[in-house]
Amino acid sequence: MNTALNESNEPNGLNEIEQRRLQWRARRGLLENDLIFERFFRAEGRGLDRSEAEALGKLLDLGDNELLDLLLERAELRAPLDTEDVKRLLARLRAA
């Protein structure tokens, strides 16, 4: 396997394959969600570290409508998602 694809620029960063998988997983059934994620990945996707990717994975476990409500600030985070990592990532997604 090509080691260049498995190495990250940062010690805690994602490698290229992990980044692509995360982007693929972020594809949603609602166009609004897709547009937000596309902008986010275009602006900040390469800079995600492992804790941010984990936080994003938790958000992606939500249904499309619940996720959209969080992204548009129509709902607030509830346990177990109400963590500092998820809050920071959600703020970045909203700003994208």
N, C-alpha and C positions, 0 to 999 in steps of 0.2 A: 504494500500500500504506500502511496506517496506520502511521506512524512510532512511535506509542506502543508497538506490539507489538514493534518492532525495537530499542527502547532498553532498556537495563538500568539498574537503580538503581546499580550499581557499574561501574567502568571495565572490570574483567575478568569481570563477572558474565554470566550467560546471559540472553538475552531470553526472553519468554514462550513463543514458538514453540519455541525450543531446549529449554526446560524441559519442555514438553509432549511433544516428540519423545523426550527422554530417559526420561520416565516411561512412555511407550508401549513403548519398547524394553526397559524393565525388567520388563515383564509376562513371566512365565515359565510353564513347564509344570508346575512343582511348586508346590502351594499354600503350602508352607512358605516358599519364596523370595518368593512374592508378598506374603505377610504381612509379612515383614521389610522389603521395599521399600516397601510401603504406609506402614508406620510411619515409615520413614526419610524419605520424601518429605513426609509430613504434618508432621513435626517440623523438617526441615532442607532440604527440596527447593528452596525459594525462595532459599536462601543459597549455593547452589553456584556456585563460580567455574569458569572454563574448565579449569584444571588438575585440579580435582576431577571435573569432568564427563568429562575425558579418562581419568582413573583409573577412573571408574565404567564407561566404555565398554570399557576393557580387561577388567574383571571380567565384563561382560556378554557378552564374546566366548566365555566359558567355557560348557561344557555345564551343564545344570541340576544334576546330581549333584555335579560338581566344585565348582561355585559354592556349593552348600549345605554341602559339607564345609568350605569356607573360612569361611563365615558362622558355622557352628556350632563352629569351632575344632577340627574333626576332622582338618584338614590344614593345612599351612603353605604360604605363598607360595613359589613357585619362580621362577627366572629364566624369562622376562624380566619377570614381574609383580612381582618382589621389589624394588620401588622405594619410596622414602619416601612419594611421593604415594599410591600404592596402599595402603601400610600404614596411613597416616593415615585414608584413606577407609574401609578395611575395619574399622578400630577403631570408627569412627562408625557404620557399618552394624551391627556387633555390639552396640553400645550402644543402638541404636534400639528 
